[in-house]
């Protein structure tokens, strides 16, 4: 889940590798049960893109829709512990409700995320497994995420990539550097992403999945340099806001100049 405030972020390299209940429960769960002021829907040209379900103030499910047909394409569900921390996230196809992927999260005694394990499925067949470890700076901000291929049993997986993060004192992540491990087992800088932000509230910040470099303010520009190809990809983001400073619309301009506007709906 990536609730970071690039609405449809471009994922590089290994950042992307890719429920069993009755039909009545699945259909009912798609209807949002919201706490006042929470994000409820995202629309693109009046077509629903995503919707958010809450149990109290805790995000319980995200639904993703096909903007042309309006059909439910996929949905993510979250399981939490008694402290409200996400222990497991599962993604299902919208039509058959088959499991597509699941991720489990492990925390230390300080409440920091230390590891996540991922499994990806095709039909009922397990296709790929991976896990990630996390490191933090003295301000408890995410500093490094390392991704390993294989199962996390006894930490025997193979390191495939890692990303380092730089955050400002206000919590916004201004830079990410992704390194990939080559055939000689050496780390090579693959990409560098530089971000800038506005001073308004990012409504997705508190909803972000564990291990995500989520910033409290809204992204207004991002520039990613892919070092091997020496290409640079730039996105810009502009907003309209309500009286609270929450965004009502987000307009994204992609590197090729295409422009798309998303409308945010809240429960109040």
TORKOLDO-367115 format. One record per residue: y, z, x of N, C-alpha, C in turn; residue in three letters. Coordinates in Angstrom, 2 decimals. Atoms other than C-alpha are relative to their C-alpha. Layout:
// residues N
MARLUM   n.north      n.up    n.east   ca.north     ca.up   ca.east   c.north      c.up    c.east   residu
MARLUM         Y         Z         X          Y         Z         X         Y         Z         X      Ala
...
// end
This chain:
// residues 268
MARLUM   n.north      n.up    n.east   ca.north     ca.up   ca.east   c.north      c.up    c.east   residu
MARLUM     -1.11      0.00      0.86       0.00      0.00      0.00      1.14      0.00      0.88      Unk
MARLUM     -1.05     -0.16     -0.94       2.91     -0.70      1.58      1.28      0.09     -0.80      Unk
MARLUM     -1.17     -0.21      0.84       5.90      0.80     -0.32      1.27      0.02      0.79      Unk
MARLUM     -1.18      0.11     -0.79       8.25      0.38      2.44      0.92     -1.00     -0.66      Unk
MARLUM     -0.93      0.75      0.84      11.43     -1.24      1.14      0.28     -1.40      0.51      Unk
MARLUM      0.04      1.44     -0.01      10.70     -4.75      2.30     -0.92     -0.29     -1.16      Unk
MARLUM      0.82      0.04      1.21       9.44     -5.72     -1.12     -1.33     -0.68      0.25      Unk
MARLUM      1.25      0.66     -0.34       6.89     -8.23      0.15      0.00     -0.20      1.50      Unk
MARLUM     -0.15      0.08     -1.43       6.79     -7.47      3.88     -1.01     -0.93      0.64      Unk
MARLUM      0.92      0.83     -0.78       5.29     -9.92      6.35     -0.77      0.91      0.92      Unk
MARLUM      0.83     -0.87     -0.79       2.35     -8.16      8.00     -0.52     -0.80      1.19      Unk
MARLUM      0.37      0.70     -1.21       1.55     -9.07     11.58     -1.34      0.48      0.52      Unk
MARLUM      1.27     -0.27     -0.65      -1.88     -9.30     13.18     -0.83      1.00     -0.78      Unk
MARLUM      0.96     -0.92      0.61      -4.06     -6.28     12.43      0.63      0.97     -0.97      Unk
MARLUM     -0.59     -0.82      1.04      -1.54     -4.67     10.12     -0.64     -0.30     -1.34      Unk
MARLUM      0.71      0.35      1.24      -3.46     -6.54      7.43     -1.39     -0.48      0.39      Unk
MARLUM      1.36      0.49     -0.20      -7.25     -7.10      7.49     -0.44     -0.48     -1.39      Unk
MARLUM     -0.04      0.07      1.39      -7.65     -7.66      4.90      0.91      1.06     -0.15      Unk
MARLUM     -0.12     -1.36      0.52     -13.07      2.67     -9.52     -1.04      0.00     -1.08      Unk
MARLUM      0.97      0.25      1.03     -15.65      3.09    -11.48      0.24      0.95     -1.15      Unk
MARLUM     -0.17     -0.75      1.23     -14.61      4.29    -14.95     -0.07     -0.98     -1.15      Unk
MARLUM      0.19      0.87      1.15     -14.88      2.93    -18.46      1.22     -0.88     -0.20      Unk
MARLUM     -1.08      0.95      0.22     -12.79     -0.04    -19.59      1.16      0.64     -0.74      Unk
MARLUM     -1.07     -0.64      0.76     -10.85      2.10    -22.01      0.89      0.80      0.93      Unk
MARLUM     -0.80     -0.79     -0.94      -9.75      4.43    -19.20      0.84     -0.89      0.89      Unk
MARLUM     -0.77      0.89     -0.86      -8.72      1.53    -16.97      1.19     -0.59     -0.75      Unk
MARLUM     -1.08      0.61      0.76      -6.70     -0.11    -19.72      1.09      1.01     -0.32      Unk
MARLUM     -0.98     -1.02      0.32      -5.02      3.14    -20.69      0.81      0.39      1.23      Unk
MARLUM     -0.69     -0.46     -1.20      -4.15      4.00    -17.09      1.09     -0.95      0.44      Unk
MARLUM     -1.03      0.95     -0.38      -2.07      0.85    -16.73      1.33      0.32     -0.67      Unk
MARLUM     -1.23     -0.39      0.66       0.45      2.28    -19.18      0.63      1.16      0.75      Unk
MARLUM     -0.58     -1.04     -0.83       2.89      4.31    -17.09      0.33      1.27     -0.75      Unk
MARLUM     -0.41     -1.30      0.50       3.30      8.02    -17.71      0.99      0.55      1.01      Unk
MARLUM     -1.04     -0.14     -1.00       6.60      8.74    -16.06      0.79      1.29     -0.10      Unk
MARLUM     -0.97     -1.07     -0.09       8.80     11.55    -14.92      1.38     -0.65      0.03      Unk
MARLUM     -1.33      0.59      0.11      12.51     10.94    -15.55      0.54     -0.39      1.37      Unk
MARLUM     -0.65      0.46     -1.21      14.21      8.87    -12.89     -0.90     -0.69      1.00      Unk
MARLUM      0.91      0.63     -0.93      11.10      7.43    -11.25     -0.02     -1.51     -0.23      Unk
MARLUM      0.14      1.45      0.12      10.66      3.72    -10.51     -1.16     -0.30     -0.93      Unk
MARLUM      1.08      0.30      0.95       8.58      2.18    -13.30     -0.50     -1.44      0.10      Unk
MARLUM      0.41      1.40     -0.06       8.59     -1.62    -12.97      0.87     -0.77      0.99      Unk
MARLUM     -0.76      0.99     -0.77       9.65     -4.46    -10.67     -0.23     -1.35     -0.65      Unk
MARLUM      0.05      1.31      0.65      10.47     -7.82    -12.22      0.58     -1.06      0.94      Unk
MARLUM     -0.57      1.16     -0.69      11.11    -11.26    -10.72      0.20     -1.07     -1.05      Unk
MARLUM     -0.32      0.99      1.03      12.89    -13.67    -13.07     -0.67      0.37     -1.33      Unk
MARLUM      0.53     -0.55      1.25      11.82    -11.47    -16.03     -1.51      0.13     -0.03      Unk
MARLUM      1.46     -0.14     -0.07       8.17    -11.66    -14.94     -0.34      1.28      0.74      Unk
MARLUM      0.38     -1.25     -0.62       6.47     -8.39    -14.10     -0.75     -0.26      1.30      Unk
MARLUM      0.65      0.09     -1.31       5.52     -8.06    -10.43     -0.86      1.21      0.25      Unk
MARLUM      0.71     -1.26     -0.24       4.52     -4.41    -10.17      0.41      1.02     -1.04      Unk
MARLUM     -0.35     -1.16      0.82       4.39     -1.27    -12.29     -0.63      1.22      0.64      Unk
MARLUM      0.37     -1.23     -0.68       3.96      2.37    -11.30     -0.36      1.06     -1.03      Unk
MARLUM      0.47     -1.07      0.87       2.00      5.15    -13.00      0.13      1.33      0.72      Unk
MARLUM     -0.19     -1.32     -0.59       2.72      8.83    -12.42     -0.74      1.05     -0.81      Unk
MARLUM      0.49     -1.23      0.62       1.03     12.13    -13.13      1.01      1.07      0.39      Unk
MARLUM     -1.13     -0.83     -0.37       4.08     14.36    -13.28      0.91     -0.79      0.92      Unk
MARLUM     -0.83      0.70     -0.97       6.07     13.40    -10.20     -0.82     -0.70      1.08      Unk
MARLUM      0.86      0.56     -1.03       3.08     12.18     -8.23     -0.50     -1.39     -0.41      Unk
MARLUM      0.47      1.35      0.26       2.29      8.48     -8.00     -1.52     -0.01     -0.07      Unk
MARLUM      1.45      0.04      0.18      -1.21      7.87     -9.34     -0.57     -1.40      0.07      Unk
MARLUM      0.52      1.37      0.00      -1.49      4.08     -9.58      1.15     -0.99      0.12      Unk
MARLUM     -0.91      1.14     -0.08       0.31      0.86     -8.66     -0.74     -1.22     -0.50      Unk
MARLUM      0.60      1.20      0.57      -0.40     -2.31    -10.64      0.77     -1.22      0.48      Unk
MARLUM     -0.60      1.24     -0.50       0.24     -5.79     -9.24     -0.40     -1.14     -0.93      Unk
MARLUM      0.22      1.04      0.99       0.60     -8.77    -11.57      0.23     -1.40      0.57      Unk
MARLUM     -0.25      1.40     -0.29       0.36    -12.53    -11.26      1.26     -0.40     -0.77      Unk
MARLUM     -1.30      0.24      0.65       3.96    -13.56    -11.96     -0.04     -1.21     -0.92      Unk
MARLUM      0.07      1.19      0.84       2.94    -16.90    -13.51     -0.81      0.24     -1.26      Unk
MARLUM      0.85     -0.22      1.17       0.12    -15.82    -15.80      0.29      1.32     -0.69      Unk
MARLUM     -0.23     -1.32      0.55       1.20    -12.23    -16.31     -1.22      0.90      0.04      Unk
MARLUM      1.23     -0.78     -0.06      -2.37    -11.07    -15.70      0.06      1.04      1.11      Unk
MARLUM      0.14     -1.01     -1.04      -3.18     -7.94    -13.74     -0.82     -0.58      1.14      Unk
MARLUM      0.69      0.59     -1.14      -4.10     -9.21    -10.27     -0.81      1.04      0.77      Unk
MARLUM      0.68     -1.08     -0.70      -5.00     -5.92     -8.59      0.72      1.30     -0.29      Unk
MARLUM     -0.66     -1.30      0.17      -4.29     -2.20     -8.75     -0.54      0.97      1.04      Unk
MARLUM      0.35     -1.02     -0.98      -4.32      0.75     -6.38      0.02      1.36     -0.68      Unk
MARLUM      0.06     -1.35      0.52      -5.37      4.29     -7.29     -0.02      1.00      1.15      Unk
MARLUM     -0.14     -1.01     -1.04      -4.71      7.51     -5.39     -0.62      1.32     -0.42      Unk
MARLUM      0.57     -1.33      0.21      -6.61     10.78     -5.09      0.70      0.97      0.94      Unk
MARLUM     -0.80     -0.95     -0.75      -4.79     13.91     -3.92     -0.70      1.35      0.11      Unk
MARLUM      0.51     -1.36     -0.11      -5.55     17.41     -2.71      0.91      0.96     -0.77      Unk
MARLUM     -0.77     -1.00      0.75      -4.15     20.68     -4.14      1.45      0.08      0.44      Unk
MARLUM     -1.37      0.00     -0.51      -1.02     20.24     -2.00      0.74     -1.30     -0.34      Unk
MARLUM     -0.62      1.26      0.39      -0.31     16.78     -3.43     -0.12     -1.10      1.03      Unk
MARLUM      0.16      1.01     -1.04      -1.26     14.93     -0.25     -1.06     -1.02     -0.43      Unk
MARLUM      0.97      1.04      0.33      -3.03     11.60     -0.69     -1.20      0.11      0.93      Unk
MARLUM      1.24     -0.06     -0.76      -6.66     11.91      0.42     -0.70     -1.36      0.04      Unk
MARLUM      0.69      1.28      0.08      -7.84      8.48     -0.69      0.80     -0.98     -0.84      Unk
MARLUM     -0.58      1.08      0.81      -6.41      5.19     -1.89     -1.06     -1.10     -0.12      Unk
MARLUM      0.99      1.04      0.27      -8.57      2.49     -3.49      0.67     -1.16     -0.70      Unk
MARLUM     -0.56      1.20      0.60      -7.68     -1.09     -4.38     -1.10     -0.77     -0.71      Unk
MARLUM      0.97      0.69      0.84      -9.46     -2.97     -7.17      0.57     -1.33     -0.48      Unk
MARLUM     -0.45      1.26      0.59      -9.33     -6.51     -8.50      0.39      0.25     -1.45      Unk
MARLUM     -0.49     -0.23      1.35      -7.48     -6.79    -11.78     -0.93     -0.49     -1.08      Unk
MARLUM      0.86      0.57      1.03     -10.07     -8.89    -13.60     -1.34      0.72     -0.12      Unk
MARLUM      1.35     -0.58      0.04     -13.49     -7.52    -12.66     -0.02      1.49      0.32      Unk
MARLUM     -0.10     -1.41     -0.39     -12.29     -4.08    -11.49     -0.92      0.33      1.18      Unk
MARLUM      0.84     -0.25     -1.16     -14.43     -4.51     -8.37      0.83      0.58      1.14      Unk
MARLUM     -0.68     -0.64     -1.12     -13.56     -2.46     -5.30      0.28     -1.02      1.09      Unk
MARLUM     -0.40      0.90     -1.08     -11.63     -4.47     -2.70      0.15      0.72      1.33      Unk
MARLUM     -0.18     -0.77     -1.22     -10.74     -1.78     -0.19      0.21      1.46     -0.34      Unk
MARLUM     -0.31     -1.41      0.17     -10.48      1.95      0.26      0.41      0.58      1.34      Unk
MARLUM     -0.53     -0.63     -1.19      -8.71      4.19      2.71     -0.01      1.52     -0.19      Unk
MARLUM      0.06     -1.46      0.04      -9.29      7.89      3.47      0.92      0.57      1.07      Unk
MARLUM     -1.00     -0.57     -0.87      -6.71     10.16      5.09     -0.39      1.41      0.43      Unk
MARLUM      0.32     -1.31     -0.56      -7.18     13.20      7.36      1.27      0.60      0.60      Unk
MARLUM     -1.20     -0.70     -0.44      -4.47     15.81      8.13     -0.36      1.16      0.91      Unk
MARLUM      0.22     -1.18     -0.84      -4.09     18.53     10.76      0.54      1.24     -0.71      Unk
MARLUM     -0.42     -1.27      0.62      -3.21     22.18     10.11      1.50      0.05     -0.25      Unk
MARLUM     -1.45      0.06      0.23       0.51     21.30     10.29      0.35     -0.95     -1.15      Unk
MARLUM     -0.23      0.91      1.11       0.09     18.83      7.43      0.32     -1.42      0.43      Unk
MARLUM     -0.25      1.34     -0.49       0.57     15.78      9.65     -1.26     -0.86     -0.13      Unk
MARLUM      1.11      0.94      0.05      -1.59     12.72      9.13     -0.48     -0.28      1.41      Unk
MARLUM      0.56      0.26     -1.33      -3.91     12.34     12.12     -0.87     -1.24      0.04      Unk
MARLUM      0.91      1.16     -0.01      -6.33      9.62     11.04     -0.13     -0.56     -1.41      Unk
MARLUM      0.38      0.65      1.25      -7.03      7.10      8.30     -1.13     -0.97      0.31      Unk
MARLUM      1.12      0.93     -0.16     -10.25      5.13      7.86      0.04     -1.02     -1.13      Unk
MARLUM     -0.11      1.09      0.95     -10.36      1.76      6.11     -1.32     -0.74     -0.13      Unk
MARLUM      1.18      0.82      0.26     -13.17     -0.22      4.50      0.40     -1.12     -0.94      Unk
MARLUM     -0.37      1.17      0.77     -12.85     -3.73      3.08     -1.28     -0.68     -0.51      Unk
MARLUM      1.20      0.49      0.66     -15.30     -5.31      0.62      0.20     -1.42     -0.53      Unk
MARLUM      0.05      1.29      0.68     -16.26     -8.75     -0.64     -1.13      0.09     -1.01      Unk
MARLUM      0.98     -0.33      1.00     -18.03     -8.31     -3.94     -0.42      1.44      0.19      Unk
MARLUM      0.47     -1.36     -0.28     -20.20     -5.26     -3.32     -0.36      0.17      1.47      Unk
MARLUM      0.40     -0.02     -1.40     -20.68     -6.08      0.35      1.14      0.49      0.88      Unk
MARLUM     -0.97     -0.49     -0.97     -18.88     -4.15      3.08      0.22     -1.06      1.07      Unk
MARLUM     -0.30      1.08     -0.92     -17.13     -6.75      5.22      0.60      0.47      1.32      Unk
MARLUM     -0.74     -0.37     -1.21     -15.01     -4.83      7.71      0.39      1.47     -0.09      Unk
MARLUM     -0.45     -1.40     -0.06     -14.25     -1.28      8.81      0.96      0.16      1.18      Unk
MARLUM     -0.97     -0.30     -1.05     -11.40      0.09     10.88      0.54      1.39     -0.24      Unk
MARLUM     -0.68     -1.28      0.19      -9.50      3.30     11.44      1.25      0.02      0.87      Unk
MARLUM     -1.28     -0.10     -0.71      -6.08      4.34     12.69      0.26      1.45      0.34      Unk
MARLUM     -0.45     -1.33     -0.38      -4.72      7.36     14.54      1.52     -0.01      0.09      Unk
MARLUM     -1.45     -0.11      0.11      -1.14      8.65     14.40      0.55      1.06      0.93      Unk
MARLUM     -0.69     -0.95     -0.86       1.27     10.38     16.77      1.44      0.13     -0.47      Unk
MARLUM     -1.33     -0.30      0.52       4.64     12.00     16.03      0.90      0.50      1.13      Unk
MARLUM     -0.96     -0.52     -0.97       7.82     12.86     17.93      0.34      1.45     -0.32      Unk
MARLUM     -0.35     -1.41      0.19       9.43     16.30     18.16      0.67      0.27     -1.34      Unk
MARLUM     -0.62     -0.15      1.32      11.19     15.67     14.82     -0.99     -0.32     -1.12      Unk
MARLUM      1.06      0.30      0.95       7.85     14.96     13.10      0.14     -1.38     -0.64      Unk
MARLUM     -0.09      1.39      0.45       8.70     11.28     12.74     -1.13     -0.80      0.67      Unk
MARLUM      1.07      0.83     -0.52       5.95      8.71     13.19      0.47     -0.72      1.26      Unk
MARLUM     -0.37      0.59     -1.29       6.02      7.55     16.81     -0.96     -1.10      0.43      Unk
MARLUM      0.98      1.00     -0.43       2.80      5.59     17.28     -1.16     -0.03     -0.98      Unk
MARLUM      1.19      0.22      0.81       0.00      4.14     15.17     -0.92     -0.92      0.77      Unk
MARLUM      0.99      0.80     -0.72      -3.16      2.87     16.87     -1.11     -0.41     -0.96      Unk
MARLUM      1.01      0.53      0.91      -5.68      0.66     15.03     -1.25     -0.37      0.80      Unk
MARLUM      1.28      0.24     -0.65      -9.36      0.57     16.00     -0.93     -0.76     -0.93      Unk
MARLUM      1.00      0.72      0.77     -12.08     -1.80     14.85     -1.31      0.77      0.02      Unk
MARLUM      1.26     -0.70      0.09     -15.31     -0.22     13.63      0.14      1.30     -0.77      Unk
MARLUM      0.00     -1.27      0.70     -16.25      3.12     12.10      0.60      1.08      0.89      Unk
MARLUM     -0.66     -1.05     -0.76     -14.44      6.29     13.11     -0.96      1.10      0.46      Unk
MARLUM      0.98     -0.99     -0.43     -17.67      8.17     13.82      0.09      0.21      1.52      Unk
MARLUM     -0.09     -0.37     -1.42     -17.21      9.99     17.16      1.03     -0.83      0.76      Unk
MARLUM     -1.09      0.76     -0.64     -14.13      7.82     17.82     -0.52     -1.08      0.93      Unk
MARLUM      0.61      1.03     -0.83     -16.29      5.00     19.14      0.53     -1.40     -0.31      Unk
MARLUM     -0.53      1.31      0.33     -14.19      2.17     17.69      0.72     -0.63      1.18      Unk
MARLUM     -0.67      0.76     -1.05     -12.54     -0.51     19.79      1.48     -0.15     -0.35      Unk
MARLUM     -1.44      0.13      0.23      -8.75     -0.35     20.12      0.39     -1.47     -0.07      Unk
MARLUM     -0.41      1.38      0.20      -7.30     -3.58     18.74      1.50     -0.21      0.10      Unk
MARLUM     -1.46      0.13     -0.05      -3.57     -2.91     18.47      0.62      1.37     -0.16      Unk
MARLUM     -0.76     -1.20      0.32      -0.93     -0.22     18.35      1.46     -0.36     -0.19      Unk
MARLUM     -1.41      0.22      0.32       2.63      0.02     17.07      0.78      1.25      0.35      Unk
MARLUM     -0.89     -1.12     -0.29       5.43      2.22     18.38      1.23     -0.11     -0.88      Unk
MARLUM     -1.11     -0.05      0.94       8.34      3.32     16.21      1.16      0.79      0.60      Unk
MARLUM     -1.21     -0.71     -0.40      11.92      4.39     16.88      0.80      0.32     -1.25      Unk
MARLUM     -0.72     -0.42      1.19      13.77      6.41     14.25      1.34      0.63      0.37      Unk
MARLUM     -1.30     -0.65     -0.16      17.40      7.50     13.93     -0.09      1.44     -0.49      Unk
MARLUM      0.00     -1.38      0.51      18.28     11.17     13.27     -0.03      0.10     -1.51      Unk
MARLUM      0.01     -0.03      1.47      18.75     10.28      9.58     -1.35     -0.41     -0.58      Unk
MARLUM      1.34      0.33      0.46      15.09      9.20      9.39     -0.30     -1.46     -0.18      Unk
MARLUM      0.24      1.43      0.14      15.54      5.43      9.21     -0.67     -0.55      1.26      Unk
MARLUM      0.71      0.60     -1.13      13.11      3.48     11.40      0.68     -1.32      0.39      Unk
MARLUM     -0.81      1.15     -0.38      15.24      1.02     13.33     -0.76     -1.02      0.84      Unk
MARLUM      0.72      0.96     -0.82      12.65     -0.57     15.59     -1.51      0.28      0.00      Unk
MARLUM      1.45     -0.07     -0.11       8.92     -1.30     15.71     -0.45     -1.02      1.05      Unk
MARLUM      0.58      0.90     -0.99       7.00     -2.79     18.60     -1.51      0.01     -0.16      Unk
MARLUM      1.44      0.10      0.16       3.48     -4.07     18.07     -0.64     -0.60      1.24      Unk
MARLUM      0.74      0.44     -1.17       1.06     -4.42     20.96     -1.43     -0.34     -0.43      Unk
MARLUM      1.39      0.36      0.26      -2.31     -6.19     20.82     -0.79      0.10      1.31      Unk
MARLUM      0.86     -0.13     -1.17      -5.24     -5.65     23.17     -0.69     -1.33      0.25      Unk
MARLUM      0.56      1.32     -0.29      -6.30     -8.87     24.91     -1.44      0.11      0.50      Unk
MARLUM      1.39      0.05     -0.43      -9.71     -9.94     26.24     -0.24      0.79      1.28      Unk
MARLUM      0.13     -0.78     -1.23      -9.02     -8.09     29.49      0.24      1.49     -0.26      Unk
MARLUM     -0.24     -1.38      0.42      -8.47     -4.88     27.53      1.38      0.50      0.43      Unk
MARLUM     -1.37     -0.34     -0.35      -4.77     -4.95     28.39      0.89     -0.15     -1.22      Unk
MARLUM     -0.94      0.04      1.13      -1.96     -4.23     25.92      1.11     -1.01      0.27      Unk
MARLUM     -1.06      1.00     -0.12       0.40     -7.15     25.37      0.96      0.16     -1.17      Unk
MARLUM     -1.00     -0.11      1.06       3.65     -6.91     23.43     -0.05     -1.25     -0.86      Unk
MARLUM      0.12      1.13      0.91       3.13     -9.12     20.39      1.30     -0.27     -0.74      Unk
MARLUM     -1.21      0.21      0.77       6.27     -8.55     18.34      0.91      1.22      0.08      Unk
MARLUM     -1.00     -1.06      0.09       9.47     -6.53     18.13      0.81     -0.23     -1.27      Unk
MARLUM     -0.74      0.09      1.26      11.08     -5.82     14.76      1.15      0.99      0.03      Unk
MARLUM     -1.19     -0.83      0.04      14.62     -4.48     14.43      0.54      0.03     -1.43      Unk
MARLUM     -0.42     -0.18      1.39      15.86     -3.08     11.11      1.39      0.61     -0.09      Unk
MARLUM     -1.26     -0.68      0.33      19.21     -2.08      9.61     -0.03      0.35     -1.48      Unk
MARLUM      0.11     -0.60      1.32      19.87     -0.11      6.43      1.37      0.24     -0.62      Unk
MARLUM     -1.20     -0.45      0.69      22.44      0.74      3.79      0.01      1.52     -0.02      Unk
MARLUM     -0.10     -1.46      0.07      23.46      4.31      2.92     -0.46      0.54     -1.35      Unk
MARLUM      0.42     -0.39      1.34      21.87      4.41     -0.55     -1.47      0.38     -0.05      Unk
MARLUM      1.34     -0.56      0.15      18.64      5.89     -1.89     -1.06     -1.09     -0.11      Unk
MARLUM      1.17      0.86      0.10      15.39      4.04     -1.26     -0.97      0.64     -1.00      Unk
MARLUM      0.83     -0.65      1.02      13.41      4.76     -4.47     -1.48      0.04      0.33      Unk
MARLUM      1.40      0.03     -0.39      10.11      4.05     -2.72     -0.32      0.96      1.14      Unk
MARLUM      0.20     -0.82     -1.20      10.61      6.46      0.19     -1.01      1.12     -0.23      Unk
MARLUM      0.89     -1.13      0.25       8.90      9.48     -1.35     -1.36     -0.43     -0.55      Unk
MARLUM      1.25      0.52      0.54       6.14      7.25     -2.77     -0.86     -0.68      1.06      Unk
MARLUM      0.67      0.76     -1.04       5.11      5.75      0.55     -1.37      0.57      0.33      Unk
MARLUM      1.34     -0.40     -0.41       1.47      5.84      1.56      0.06      0.72      1.35      Unk
MARLUM      0.00     -0.68     -1.30       0.66      8.21      4.43     -0.15     -0.98      1.16      Unk
MARLUM      0.08      0.85     -1.17       1.14      6.68      7.87      0.93     -1.19     -0.03      Unk
MARLUM     -0.96      1.09      0.12       3.86      4.30      6.68      1.35      0.42      0.58      Unk
MARLUM     -1.33     -0.27     -0.53       7.16      4.10      8.54      1.03     -0.23     -1.10      Unk
MARLUM     -0.88      0.12      1.15       9.14      4.70      5.37      1.35      0.63      0.28      Unk
MARLUM     -1.36     -0.45     -0.27      12.92      5.07      5.60      0.68      0.47     -1.28      Unk
MARLUM     -0.64     -0.53      1.21      15.12      7.07      3.19      1.06     -0.92     -0.59      Unk
MARLUM     -1.00      0.95      0.51      17.67      4.25      2.88     -0.60     -1.39     -0.13      Unk
MARLUM      0.50      1.33      0.31      17.31      0.63      1.78      0.22     -0.97      1.16      Unk
MARLUM     -0.06      1.02     -1.04      16.56     -2.13      4.26      0.98     -1.10     -0.39      Unk
MARLUM     -0.93      1.10      0.29      19.38     -4.69      4.48     -0.23     -1.21      0.90      Unk
MARLUM      0.30      1.12     -0.89      18.22     -6.81      7.42     -1.16      0.37      0.90      Unk
MARLUM      1.07     -0.19     -0.96      15.15     -7.24      9.57     -0.17     -1.27      0.82      Unk
MARLUM      0.20      1.12     -0.90      14.56     -9.45     12.57     -1.24      0.25      0.84      Unk
MARLUM      1.25     -0.15     -0.75      11.09     -9.94     14.07     -0.12     -1.12      1.02      Unk
MARLUM      0.22      0.95     -1.08      10.63    -11.61     17.43     -1.49      0.00      0.34      Unk
MARLUM      1.39      0.15     -0.42       7.10    -12.92     18.08      0.02     -0.55      1.41      Unk
MARLUM     -0.27      0.31     -1.40       7.03    -12.93     21.84     -0.82     -1.16      0.54      Unk
MARLUM      0.83      1.07     -0.52       4.15    -15.31     22.46      0.57     -1.38     -0.34      Unk
MARLUM     -0.55      1.28      0.45       5.75    -18.11     20.43      1.50     -0.09      0.21      Unk
MARLUM     -1.45     -0.09     -0.17       9.32    -16.97     21.15      0.76     -0.39     -1.27      Unk
MARLUM     -0.65      0.27      1.28      10.10    -17.39     17.46      0.55      1.28     -0.59      Unk
MARLUM     -0.63     -1.14      0.65      12.38    -15.10     15.48      0.05     -0.23     -1.50      Unk
MARLUM      0.01      0.09      1.45      12.02    -14.42     11.77      0.96      1.05     -0.56      Unk
MARLUM     -1.03     -0.90      0.52      15.01    -12.95      9.94      0.00      0.01     -1.52      Unk
MARLUM     -0.13     -0.20      1.44      15.16    -11.53      6.43      1.27      0.80     -0.27      Unk
MARLUM     -1.13     -0.82      0.41      18.22    -10.19      4.64     -0.24      0.48     -1.43      Unk
MARLUM      0.22     -0.65      1.29      18.32     -7.87      1.61      1.34      0.51     -0.50      Unk
MARLUM     -1.22     -0.51      0.61      21.23     -7.17     -0.74     -0.34      0.62     -1.34      Unk
MARLUM      0.33     -0.82      1.17      21.43     -4.82     -3.72      1.19      0.14     -0.93      Unk
MARLUM     -0.96     -0.61      0.91      23.27     -3.81     -6.82     -0.53      1.40     -0.30      Unk
MARLUM      0.40     -1.41      0.13      23.25     -0.08     -7.61      0.47      0.58     -1.32      Unk
MARLUM     -0.47     -0.74      1.15      23.51      2.31    -10.51      0.93      1.12      0.46      Unk
MARLUM     -0.99     -1.03     -0.33      25.87      5.30    -10.66     -0.58      1.08      0.91      Unk
MARLUM      0.62     -0.98     -0.90      23.36      7.46     -8.75     -0.14     -0.52      1.42      Unk
MARLUM      0.23      0.61     -1.30      23.22      5.03     -5.85     -1.39     -0.57      0.15      Unk
MARLUM      1.32      0.61     -0.04      19.74      3.79     -6.76      0.13     -1.52     -0.21      Unk
MARLUM     -0.12      1.46      0.17      19.19      0.01     -6.43     -0.52     -0.45     -1.36      Unk
MARLUM      0.41      0.63      1.25      19.01     -1.98     -9.67     -0.62     -1.36      0.25      Unk
MARLUM      0.58      1.29     -0.39      18.33     -5.33     -8.03     -0.05     -0.08      1.51      Unk
MARLUM      0.11      0.31     -1.43      17.22     -6.50     -4.62     -0.15     -1.51      0.12      Unk
MARLUM      0.09      1.44     -0.27      17.85    -10.05     -3.42     -0.45     -0.20      1.44      Unk
MARLUM      0.59      0.23     -1.31      15.71    -11.21     -0.52      0.24     -1.45      0.40      Unk
MARLUM     -0.16      1.34     -0.56      16.64    -14.18      1.65     -0.96     -0.12      1.18      Unk
MARLUM      1.04      0.16     -1.00      13.69    -15.39      3.74      0.51     -0.85      1.17      Unk
MARLUM     -0.44      0.78     -1.16      13.88    -17.11      7.16      0.30     -1.46     -0.30      Unk
MARLUM     -0.26      1.40      0.32      13.76    -20.56      5.55      1.11     -0.17     -1.02      Unk
MARLUM     -1.13      0.08      0.91      16.68    -19.72      3.25     -0.33      0.20     -1.46      Unk
MARLUM      0.38     -0.24      1.39      14.68    -19.17      0.06      0.53      1.36     -0.45      Unk
MARLUM     -0.59     -1.21      0.55      16.23    -16.54     -2.20     -0.75      0.44     -1.24      Unk
MARLUM      0.68     -0.54      1.16      14.43    -14.27     -4.66      0.62      1.34     -0.34      Unk
MARLUM     -0.58     -1.25      0.46      15.91    -11.48     -6.77     -1.02      0.78     -0.82      Unk
MARLUM      0.90     -0.91      0.70      13.86     -8.50     -7.97      0.83      1.02     -0.76      Unk
MARLUM     -0.68     -0.98      0.84      14.93     -6.16    -10.76     -0.83      1.27     -0.05      Unk
MARLUM      0.68     -1.29      0.03      14.06     -2.46    -10.59      0.29      0.70     -1.33      Unk
MARLUM     -0.15     -0.77      1.22      13.46     -0.50    -13.79     -0.47      1.42      0.26      Unk
MARLUM      0.32     -1.42     -0.18      13.40      3.30    -13.93     -0.36      0.61     -1.34      Unk
MARLUM      0.49     -0.63      1.23      12.00      5.74    -16.44      1.12      0.62     -0.83      Unk
MARLUM     -1.10     -0.54      0.79      15.46      6.93    -17.54      0.98     -1.09     -0.34      Unk
// end
